[in-house]
């Protein structure tokens, strides 16, 4: 192989690495807009939301269910007042990793 061939093929491993773990593959790169090095697990978000709601002295929530998928939290269950419906969603939004909240809480 001559020097020209080596230079031509030297970029192939870089290209393969980019395709294998680039933005299209969904790998965390640390480059803004191309994935995130810091990810928050959906189960951890759900646990954080449950904890935050239970620790809020203003909220009376019974039969609370929290489901999270890709940072989108769904609250369901029963609360004692209409104010608690809005307050629970507000508290849930403060938890790290929550992108949005779907509030399906009902009055009991």
C-alpha distances in whole Angstrom, upper triangle without the diagonal:
4,7,8,6,7,10,11,10,12,15,16,17,20,21,21,23,25,26,27,29,30,33,33,33,36,34,36,34,37,36,39,39,36,38,40,40,43,45,48,49,52,54,54,55,58,59,59,61,63,64,64,67,69,69,70,74,75,73,75,73,73,71,68,65,62,58,55,52,49,52,54,58,60,64,66,70,73,74,78,78,76,75,73,71,70,70,68,65,65,65,62,60,60,58,54,52,55,53,57,60,61,65,67,69,73,76,78
4,6,5,7,9,10,11,12,15,16,18,20,21,22,24,26,27,28,30,31,34,34,34,37,35,37,34,37,36,39,39,37,39,41,40,44,45,49,50,53,55,55,56,59,60,60,62,64,65,65,68,70,70,71,75,76,74,76,74,75,73,69,66,63,60,56,53,50,53,55,59,61,65,68,71,74,75,79,79,77,76,74,72,71,70,68,66,66,65,63,61,61,59,55,53,55,54,57,60,62,66,68,70,74,77,80
4,5,5,6,9,10,10,13,15,17,18,20,21,23,24,26,27,29,29,32,32,33,35,34,35,32,34,33,36,37,34,37,38,38,42,43,47,48,51,53,53,54,57,58,58,60,62,63,63,65,68,67,69,72,73,72,74,72,73,71,68,65,61,58,55,52,49,51,53,57,60,63,66,69,72,73,77,77,75,74,72,70,68,68,66,64,63,63,60,58,58,56,52,50,53,52,55,58,60,64,66,69,72,76,78
4,5,5,6,9,10,12,14,16,17,18,20,22,23,24,26,28,27,30,31,31,34,33,34,31,33,32,35,35,33,35,38,37,41,43,46,48,50,53,53,53,56,58,57,59,62,62,62,65,67,67,68,72,72,71,73,71,72,70,67,64,60,57,54,50,47,49,52,55,58,62,65,68,71,72,76,75,73,72,71,69,67,67,65,62,62,62,59,57,57,55,52,49,52,50,54,57,59,62,65,67,71,74,76
4,5,5,6,8,11,12,14,16,16,18,20,21,22,24,26,26,29,29,29,32,31,33,30,33,31,34,35,32,34,36,36,40,41,45,46,48,51,51,52,54,56,56,57,60,61,61,63,66,66,67,71,71,70,72,69,70,68,65,62,58,55,52,49,46,48,50,54,57,60,63,66,70,71,74,74,72,71,69,67,66,66,64,61,61,61,58,56,56,54,51,48,51,49,52,56,57,61,63,66,69,73,75
4,5,5,6,9,10,12,14,15,16,18,20,21,22,24,24,27,28,28,31,29,30,28,30,29,33,33,30,32,34,34,38,39,43,44,46,49,49,49,52,54,53,55,58,58,59,61,63,63,65,68,69,68,70,67,68,66,63,60,56,53,50,47,44,46,49,52,55,58,61,65,68,69,72,72,70,69,68,66,64,64,62,59,59,59,56,54,54,52,48,46,49,47,51,54,56,59,61,64,68,71,73
4,6,5,7,10,12,12,14,16,17,18,20,22,23,23,26,26,27,29,28,29,26,28,27,30,31,28,31,32,32,36,38,41,43,45,48,47,48,51,52,52,54,57,57,57,60,62,62,63,67,67,66,68,66,67,65,62,59,55,52,49,46,43,44,47,51,54,57,60,63,66,67,71,70,69,67,66,64,62,62,60,57,57,57,54,52,52,50,47,44,47,46,49,52,54,58,60,62,66,69,72
4,6,7,8,11,12,12,14,16,17,18,20,22,21,24,24,25,28,27,28,26,28,27,30,30,27,30,32,32,36,37,41,42,44,47,47,47,50,52,52,53,56,57,57,59,61,62,63,66,67,65,67,65,66,64,61,58,54,51,48,44,41,43,46,49,52,56,59,62,65,66,70,69,67,67,65,63,61,61,59,56,56,56,54,51,52,50,46,44,46,45,48,51,53,56,58,61,65,68,70
4,5,5,8,10,10,12,14,15,16,18,20,20,23,23,23,26,25,27,24,27,26,29,29,26,28,31,30,34,35,39,40,42,45,45,45,48,50,50,51,54,55,55,57,59,60,61,65,65,64,66,63,64,62,59,55,52,49,46,42,39,42,44,48,50,54,57,60,63,65,68,68,66,65,63,61,60,60,58,55,55,55,52,50,50,48,45,42,45,43,46,50,51,55,57,60,63,67,69
4,6,7,8,10,11,12,14,16,17,18,19,22,22,22,25,23,25,22,25,24,27,27,25,27,28,28,32,33,37,38,41,43,43,44,47,48,48,49,52,53,53,55,57,58,59,63,63,62,64,61,62,61,57,54,51,48,44,41,38,40,43,46,49,53,56,59,62,63,67,66,65,64,62,60,58,58,56,53,53,53,50,48,48,46,43,40,43,42,45,48,50,54,56,58,62,65,67
4,6,5,6,9,10,11,12,14,16,15,18,19,19,22,20,22,19,22,21,24,24,21,23,26,25,29,31,34,35,38,40,40,41,44,45,45,47,49,50,50,53,55,55,56,60,60,59,61,59,60,58,54,51,48,45,41,38,35,37,40,43,46,50,53,56,59,60,64,63,61,60,59,57,55,55,53,50,50,50,47,45,45,43,40,37,40,38,42,45,47,50,53,55,59,62,64
4,5,5,6,9,10,11,12,14,14,18,18,18,20,19,21,19,22,21,25,24,21,23,25,25,29,30,34,34,37,39,39,40,43,44,44,46,49,49,50,52,54,55,56,60,60,58,60,58,59,56,53,50,47,43,40,37,34,36,39,42,45,48,51,55,58,59,63,63,61,60,58,56,55,55,52,50,50,50,47,45,45,43,40,37,39,38,41,44,46,49,51,54,58,61,63
4,5,5,6,9,10,10,12,13,17,17,16,19,17,19,17,20,20,23,23,20,22,23,23,27,28,31,32,34,37,37,38,40,42,42,44,46,47,47,50,52,52,53,57,58,56,58,56,56,54,51,48,45,42,38,35,32,35,37,41,43,47,50,53,56,57,61,61,59,58,56,54,53,53,51,48,48,48,45,43,43,41,37,35,37,36,40,43,45,48,50,52,56,59,61
4,5,5,6,9,10,11,11,14,15,15,17,15,17,15,17,17,20,20,17,19,21,20,24,25,29,30,33,35,35,36,39,40,40,42,44,45,45,48,50,50,51,55,56,54,56,54,55,53,49,46,43,40,36,34,30,32,35,38,42,45,48,51,54,55,59,59,57,56,54,52,51,50,48,46,46,45,42,40,41,38,35,32,35,34,37,40,42,46,48,50,54,57,60
4,5,5,6,9,10,10,13,13,13,16,15,17,15,18,17,20,19,16,18,21,21,25,26,29,30,32,35,35,36,38,40,40,41,44,45,45,47,50,50,51,55,55,54,55,53,54,52,49,45,42,39,36,32,29,32,34,37,40,44,47,50,53,54,58,58,56,55,53,51,50,50,48,45,45,45,42,40,40,38,35,32,34,33,36,39,41,45,47,49,53,56,58
4,5,5,6,9,9,13,12,12,15,14,16,15,19,18,21,20,17,18,21,21,24,25,28,29,31,33,34,34,37,39,39,40,43,44,44,47,49,49,50,54,55,53,55,52,53,50,47,44,41,38,34,31,28,31,33,37,39,43,45,49,52,53,57,57,55,55,53,50,49,49,47,44,45,44,41,40,40,38,35,32,34,33,36,39,40,44,46,48,52,55,57
4,5,5,6,7,11,12,11,13,11,13,12,15,15,19,18,15,16,18,17,21,22,25,26,28,31,31,32,34,36,36,38,40,41,41,44,46,46,47,51,52,50,52,50,50,48,45,42,38,35,32,29,26,29,31,34,37,41,43,47,50,51,55,55,53,52,50,48,47,47,45,42,42,42,39,37,37,35,32,29,31,31,34,37,39,42,44,46,50,53,55
4,6,5,5,8,9,9,11,10,12,10,14,13,16,15,12,13,16,16,20,21,24,25,27,30,30,30,33,35,35,36,39,40,40,42,45,45,46,50,50,49,50,48,49,47,44,41,37,34,31,28,24,27,29,33,36,39,42,45,48,50,53,53,51,50,48,46,45,45,43,40,40,40,37,35,35,33,30,27,30,28,31,35,36,40,42,45,48,52,54
4,6,5,8,7,7,10,10,13,12,16,15,18,16,13,14,17,18,21,21,25,25,27,30,30,31,33,35,35,36,39,40,40,42,45,45,46,50,51,49,50,48,48,46,43,40,36,33,30,27,24,26,29,32,35,38,41,44,48,49,53,52,51,50,48,46,45,45,43,40,40,40,37,35,36,34,31,28,30,28,31,34,35,39,41,44,47,51,53
4,6,9,9,6,9,9,12,12,16,16,19,17,14,14,17,17,20,20,23,23,25,28,28,29,31,33,33,35,37,38,39,41,43,44,45,49,49,47,49,46,47,45,41,38,35,32,28,25,23,25,28,31,34,37,40,43,46,48,51,52,50,49,47,45,44,44,42,39,40,39,36,35,35,33,30,27,29,28,31,33,35,38,40,43,46,50,52
4,7,8,5,7,5,8,8,12,13,15,14,11,11,13,13,16,16,20,20,22,25,25,26,29,30,30,32,34,35,36,38,40,41,42,46,46,44,46,44,44,42,39,36,32,29,26,23,20,23,25,28,31,35,37,41,44,45,49,49,47,46,44,42,41,41,39,36,37,36,33,31,32,29,26,23,26,25,28,31,32,36,38,40,44,47,49
4,5,5,7,6,8,7,11,10,13,12,8,9,12,13,16,17,20,21,23,26,26,26,29,31,31,32,35,36,36,38,40,41,42,46,46,44,46,44,45,43,39,36,33,30,26,23,20,22,25,28,31,34,37,41,44,45,48,48,46,46,44,41,40,40,38,35,36,35,32,31,31,29,26,23,25,24,27,30,32,35,37,40,43,47,49
4,5,5,6,8,8,10,9,11,9,5,7,10,12,15,15,18,20,21,24,25,24,27,29,29,30,33,34,34,36,38,39,39,43,43,42,43,41,42,40,37,34,30,27,24,21,17,19,22,25,28,32,35,38,41,42,46,45,43,42,41,38,37,37,35,32,33,33,30,28,28,27,24,20,22,20,23,27,28,32,34,37,41,44,46
4,5,8,11,11,14,13,14,12,9,10,13,15,18,17,20,21,22,25,26,25,28,30,30,31,34,35,35,37,39,40,41,45,45,43,44,42,43,41,37,34,31,27,24,21,18,20,22,26,28,32,35,38,41,43,46,46,44,43,42,39,38,38,36,33,34,34,31,29,30,28,26,22,24,22,24,27,29,32,34,37,41,44,46
4,6,9,11,14,14,15,13,10,10,13,14,17,16,19,19,20,23,24,24,26,29,29,30,32,34,34,36,38,39,40,44,44,42,44,41,42,39,36,33,29,26,23,20,17,20,22,25,28,31,34,37,41,42,46,46,44,43,41,39,38,38,36,33,34,34,31,29,30,28,25,22,23,22,25,27,29,32,34,37,40,44,46
4,7,9,12,12,13,11,8,7,9,11,13,12,15,15,17,20,21,21,23,25,25,26,29,30,30,32,35,36,36,40,41,38,40,37,38,36,33,30,26,23,20,17,14,16,19,22,25,28,31,34,37,39,42,42,41,40,38,36,35,35,32,30,30,30,27,25,26,24,21,18,20,18,21,24,26,29,31,34,37,41,43
4,6,9,11,13,12,8,6,8,9,12,11,14,15,17,20,20,21,23,25,25,27,29,30,30,33,35,35,37,40,41,39,41,38,39,37,34,31,27,25,21,18,15,17,20,23,26,30,32,36,39,40,44,44,42,41,39,37,36,36,33,31,31,31,28,26,27,24,21,18,20,20,23,26,28,31,33,35,39,42,44
4,6,8,10,10,7,5,5,5,8,9,12,14,17,19,19,19,22,24,23,25,28,28,28,31,33,33,34,38,39,37,39,37,38,37,33,30,27,24,21,18,15,16,20,22,26,29,32,35,38,39,42,42,41,40,38,36,34,34,32,29,30,29,26,24,24,22,18,16,19,18,22,25,27,30,33,35,38,41,43
4,5,8,9,6,6,6,6,10,12,15,17,20,23,22,22,25,27,26,28,31,31,31,33,36,36,37,40,41,40,42,40,41,40,36,34,30,28,24,22,18,19,23,25,29,32,35,38,41,42,45,45,43,42,40,38,37,36,34,32,32,31,28,26,26,24,20,18,21,20,24,27,30,33,35,37,41,44,46
4,6,9,7,7,5,5,8,11,15,17,20,23,21,21,25,26,25,26,30,30,29,32,34,34,35,38,39,38,41,39,40,39,36,33,30,28,24,22,19,19,22,25,29,31,35,38,40,41,44,43,42,40,39,37,35,34,33,30,30,29,27,25,24,22,18,17,20,19,23,26,29,32,35,37,41,43,46
4,6,5,7,7,9,12,14,17,20,22,25,24,24,27,29,27,28,32,32,31,34,36,36,37,40,41,40,42,41,42,41,38,35,31,29,26,24,20,20,23,26,30,33,36,39,42,42,45,45,43,41,40,38,36,36,34,31,31,30,28,26,25,24,20,18,21,20,24,27,30,33,36,38,42,45,47
4,6,7,7,10,12,13,17,20,21,25,23,22,26,27,26,27,30,31,29,32,35,34,35,38,38,37,40,38,40,40,36,34,30,28,24,22,18,18,21,24,28,30,34,37,40,40,43,42,40,38,37,35,33,33,32,29,28,28,26,23,23,22,19,17,19,17,21,24,27,30,33,36,39,42,45
4,6,8,11,13,14,16,19,20,24,23,22,25,27,26,26,30,31,29,32,35,35,35,38,38,37,39,38,40,38,35,32,28,26,22,20,16,17,19,23,26,29,32,36,38,39,42,41,39,37,36,34,32,32,31,28,27,28,25,22,23,22,19,16,18,16,19,23,25,29,32,34,38,41,43
4,7,10,12,13,16,18,20,23,23,22,25,27,26,27,30,31,30,33,35,36,36,40,40,38,41,39,40,39,35,32,29,26,22,20,16,17,20,23,27,30,33,36,39,40,43,42,40,39,38,36,34,34,32,29,29,29,27,24,25,23,20,17,19,17,21,24,26,30,33,35,39,42,44
4,7,9,9,12,14,16,19,19,18,22,24,23,24,27,28,27,29,32,32,33,37,37,36,38,36,37,36,32,29,26,23,19,17,13,14,17,20,24,27,30,33,36,37,40,40,38,37,35,33,32,32,30,27,27,27,24,22,22,20,17,14,16,15,19,22,24,28,30,32,36,39,42
4,5,6,10,13,15,18,17,16,20,21,20,22,25,25,25,27,30,30,31,34,35,34,36,34,35,34,30,28,24,22,19,17,13,13,17,20,23,26,29,32,35,36,39,39,37,36,34,32,31,30,28,26,25,25,22,20,20,18,14,12,15,14,18,21,24,27,30,32,35,38,40
4,6,10,12,16,18,16,17,20,21,20,22,25,25,25,28,30,30,31,35,36,34,37,35,36,35,31,29,25,23,20,19,15,15,19,21,25,28,31,34,37,37,40,40,39,37,35,34,32,31,29,27,27,26,23,22,21,19,15,13,17,17,21,23,26,29,32,33,37,40,42
4,7,10,13,15,13,13,17,18,17,19,22,21,21,24,26,26,27,31,32,31,33,31,33,32,28,26,22,21,17,17,14,13,17,19,22,25,28,31,33,34,37,37,36,34,32,31,29,28,26,24,24,22,20,18,18,15,11,10,14,14,18,21,24,26,29,30,34,37,39
4,6,9,12,10,11,14,15,14,16,19,20,20,22,24,24,26,30,30,29,31,29,30,29,25,23,19,17,14,13,10,10,14,16,19,22,25,28,30,31,34,34,33,32,30,28,27,26,24,22,22,21,18,17,17,14,10,8,11,12,16,18,21,24,26,27,31,34,36
4,6,9,7,7,10,12,11,13,15,16,16,19,21,21,22,26,27,25,27,25,26,25,22,19,16,14,11,11,9,8,12,13,16,18,22,24,27,28,31,31,30,29,26,25,24,23,21,19,19,18,15,14,14,11,8,6,9,11,14,16,18,21,23,24,28,31,32
4,5,5,6,9,10,11,12,14,15,16,18,20,21,23,26,27,25,27,24,25,23,20,17,14,12,9,9,8,8,11,12,15,17,20,22,26,27,30,31,30,29,26,25,25,24,21,19,20,19,15,16,16,12,10,8,10,12,15,16,18,20,22,23,27,30,31
4,5,5,6,9,10,11,12,14,15,17,18,20,21,25,26,23,24,21,22,20,17,14,10,8,5,6,6,6,9,9,11,14,16,19,22,23,27,28,27,26,24,22,22,21,18,17,18,17,13,14,15,12,11,8,9,11,12,13,15,17,18,20,23,26,28
4,5,5,6,9,10,11,12,14,15,17,18,20,24,25,22,23,20,20,18,15,12,10,8,7,9,10,10,11,10,12,14,16,18,21,23,26,27,27,27,23,22,23,22,18,18,19,17,14,15,16,12,12,11,11,14,15,15,16,18,19,20,23,26,27
4,5,5,6,9,10,10,12,14,15,16,18,22,23,21,22,20,21,19,16,14,11,11,9,11,11,10,12,11,14,15,18,19,22,23,26,27,27,26,23,22,22,21,18,17,18,15,13,14,14,10,9,9,10,14,15,15,17,19,20,21,24,27,28
4,5,5,6,9,10,10,12,14,15,17,20,21,19,20,18,19,18,15,13,9,9,7,9,10,7,9,8,11,12,15,18,20,21,24,25,24,23,20,19,19,18,14,14,15,12,9,10,11,7,7,6,7,10,12,12,14,15,17,18,22,24,26
4,5,5,6,9,10,11,12,14,16,19,20,17,18,15,16,15,11,9,6,6,6,9,11,9,10,7,9,10,12,14,17,18,21,22,22,22,18,17,18,17,13,13,14,12,9,11,12,9,10,10,9,12,12,11,13,14,15,15,19,21,22
4,5,5,6,9,10,11,12,14,18,19,17,18,15,16,15,12,10,8,9,10,13,14,12,13,11,13,12,14,16,18,19,22,23,23,22,19,19,19,18,14,15,16,13,11,13,13,10,11,12,12,15,16,14,16,16,18,17,21,23,23
4,5,5,6,9,10,10,12,16,17,16,17,15,17,16,13,13,10,11,11,14,15,12,13,11,13,13,15,17,19,19,22,22,23,21,18,18,18,16,13,13,13,10,8,11,10,6,8,9,10,13,14,13,16,16,18,18,21,23,24
4,5,5,6,9,10,11,14,15,13,14,13,14,14,10,10,7,10,10,13,14,11,11,9,10,9,12,14,15,15,18,19,19,18,14,14,14,12,9,9,10,8,5,8,8,6,9,10,9,12,12,10,13,12,14,14,17,19,21
4,6,5,6,9,10,13,14,12,12,10,11,11,8,8,7,10,11,15,17,14,14,11,11,9,11,12,14,14,17,18,19,18,14,14,15,13,10,11,13,10,8,12,12,10,13,14,12,16,15,13,14,14,15,13,16,18,19
4,5,5,6,9,12,14,12,13,12,13,14,11,12,11,13,14,18,19,16,17,14,15,13,15,15,16,16,18,20,21,19,15,16,17,14,11,13,14,10,10,13,12,10,12,14,14,17,17,16,17,17,18,16,19,20,21
4,6,5,6,10,11,10,12,12,14,15,12,13,12,14,15,18,19,16,16,13,15,13,15,16,16,15,17,18,19,16,13,14,14,11,9,11,10,7,7,10,9,8,11,13,12,16,16,14,16,15,17,16,19,20,21
4,5,5,9,9,7,9,8,11,12,9,11,10,14,15,18,20,17,16,13,13,11,12,12,13,11,14,14,15,13,10,11,12,9,6,9,9,6,7,11,10,10,14,15,14,17,16,13,15,13,15,13,15,16,17
4,6,8,10,7,8,8,10,11,9,12,12,16,17,21,23,20,19,16,16,13,14,13,13,12,14,15,17,15,12,13,15,12,9,13,13,10,11,14,14,13,16,18,17,20,19,17,18,16,17,15,17,17,17
4,6,9,8,10,11,13,15,13,15,15,18,19,23,24,21,21,18,19,16,17,17,17,15,16,17,19,16,13,15,16,12,11,14,13,10,12,15,13,13,16,18,18,21,20,18,20,19,20,18,20,20,20
4,6,6,9,10,13,16,14,16,16,19,20,24,25,21,21,18,18,15,17,16,16,13,14,15,16,13,11,13,13,9,9,12,11,8,11,13,12,13,16,19,18,20,19,17,19,17,19,16,18,18,19
4,6,8,10,13,16,15,18,19,22,23,27,28,25,24,21,21,18,19,18,16,13,13,14,16,13,11,14,15,11,11,15,14,11,14,17,16,17,20,23,21,24,23,21,22,19,21,18,19,18,18
4,7,10,13,16,15,18,19,22,23,27,28,25,24,21,20,17,18,17,15,11,11,11,12,10,8,11,12,8,10,13,12,11,14,16,15,17,21,23,21,23,22,19,20,18,19,16,17,15,16
4,6,10,13,11,15,15,19,20,24,26,23,21,18,17,14,14,13,11,8,8,9,11,9,6,9,10,7,7,11,11,10,12,15,15,16,20,22,19,22,20,17,18,15,16,12,13,13,13
4,7,10,10,14,15,19,21,25,27,24,23,19,18,14,13,11,9,6,6,8,11,10,7,10,12,10,9,13,14,13,14,17,18,19,22,24,21,24,22,18,19,15,15,12,12,11,11
4,7,6,10,12,16,18,22,24,22,20,16,15,11,10,8,6,5,7,9,11,11,8,9,12,10,8,12,14,12,13,16,17,17,21,22,20,22,20,16,16,13,13,9,10,10,10
4,6,9,12,16,19,22,25,23,21,18,15,12,10,7,5,6,8,11,14,14,11,12,15,14,12,15,17,16,16,19,20,20,23,24,22,24,22,18,18,15,13,10,10,10,9
4,7,10,13,17,20,23,22,20,16,14,10,8,5,6,8,11,14,16,17,13,13,16,16,13,15,18,17,16,19,21,20,23,23,21,23,21,18,17,14,12,10,10,11,10
4,7,10,13,17,20,18,16,12,10,7,6,5,7,8,12,14,15,16,12,11,14,14,10,12,15,14,12,16,17,16,19,19,17,20,18,14,13,11,10,8,10,12,12
4,7,10,13,17,15,14,10,8,6,5,6,9,11,15,17,17,18,15,13,16,15,12,13,16,15,12,15,17,16,18,18,16,18,16,13,12,11,10,9,12,14,15
4,7,10,13,12,10,7,6,5,7,9,12,14,17,18,18,19,15,14,15,15,11,11,14,13,10,13,15,13,15,14,12,14,13,10,10,10,10,10,14,16,17
4,7,10,10,8,6,5,7,8,11,15,17,21,22,21,21,18,16,17,18,14,13,16,15,12,14,16,14,15,13,11,13,12,10,10,11,11,12,16,19,20
4,7,6,5,4,6,9,11,15,18,19,23,24,23,23,20,18,18,18,15,13,16,15,11,12,14,12,12,10,9,10,10,9,10,12,13,15,18,22,23
4,5,5,7,8,12,14,18,21,23,26,27,26,26,23,21,21,21,18,16,18,18,14,14,17,14,14,11,10,10,10,11,11,14,15,18,21,24,26
4,6,8,11,15,17,21,24,25,29,29,28,27,25,22,22,22,20,17,19,18,15,14,16,14,13,9,9,8,10,11,13,16,18,20,24,27,29
4,6,10,13,16,19,22,23,26,26,25,24,22,20,19,19,16,14,15,15,11,10,12,10,9,6,5,5,7,9,11,14,16,18,22,25,27
4,7,10,13,17,20,21,24,24,22,22,20,17,17,17,15,12,14,14,10,10,13,11,12,9,6,5,5,6,7,11,13,15,19,22,25
4,6,10,13,16,17,21,21,19,19,17,14,14,15,12,9,12,12,8,9,12,10,12,10,7,8,6,5,6,8,10,12,16,19,21
4,7,10,13,15,18,18,17,18,15,12,13,14,11,9,13,13,10,11,14,13,15,14,10,11,9,6,5,6,7,9,13,16,18
4,7,10,11,15,15,14,15,12,9,11,12,8,8,11,11,9,11,14,13,16,15,12,13,11,7,6,5,5,6,10,13,15
4,7,9,13,14,14,15,12,10,12,13,10,10,14,14,12,15,17,17,20,19,16,17,14,11,9,7,5,5,7,11,12
4,7,11,12,13,15,12,10,13,14,11,12,16,15,14,17,19,19,22,22,19,20,18,14,12,10,7,5,6,9,9
4,7,9,10,12,9,9,12,13,11,13,16,16,15,18,20,20,24,24,21,23,20,16,14,11,9,6,5,6,6
4,6,8,9,6,7,10,10,9,12,14,14,14,17,19,20,23,24,21,23,20,16,15,12,11,7,6,5,6
4,7,9,7,8,12,12,11,14,16,16,17,20,21,22,26,27,24,26,23,19,18,15,14,10,9,6,6
4,5,5,7,9,10,11,13,15,15,17,19,21,22,26,27,24,25,22,19,18,14,14,10,9,6,8
4,5,5,7,9,10,12,13,15,16,18,20,21,25,26,22,23,20,17,16,12,12,9,8,7,10
4,5,5,6,9,10,11,12,14,16,17,19,23,24,21,22,19,16,16,13,14,11,11,10,13
4,5,5,6,9,10,10,12,14,15,17,21,22,19,20,18,15,15,11,12,9,10,9,11
4,6,6,7,9,10,11,13,15,17,20,21,17,18,15,12,11,8,9,6,7,8,11
4,6,5,6,9,10,11,13,15,19,19,16,17,14,11,11,8,10,9,11,11,15
4,5,5,6,9,10,11,13,17,18,15,17,14,12,13,10,13,11,13,13,16
4,5,5,6,9,10,11,15,16,13,15,13,10,11,8,11,9,11,12,15
4,5,5,6,9,10,14,14,11,12,9,6,8,6,10,9,12,14,17
4,5,5,7,10,13,14,11,12,10,9,11,10,13,13,15,17,19
4,5,5,7,11,13,11,13,12,10,13,12,15,13,16,17,20
4,5,6,9,10,7,10,9,7,10,10,13,12,16,18,20
4,6,8,9,6,8,7,7,10,11,14,15,18,20,23
4,6,9,7,10,10,10,14,14,18,18,21,22,25
4,6,6,9,10,11,14,15,18,18,21,23,25
4,6,9,11,12,16,17,21,21,25,27,29
4,6,9,11,15,17,20,21,24,27,29
4,6,7,11,13,16,17,21,24,26
4,7,10,13,16,18,22,25,27
4,7,10,13,15,19,21,24
4,6,9,11,15,18,21
4,6,9,12,16,19
4,6,9,12,15
4,6,10,13
4,7,9
4,6
4
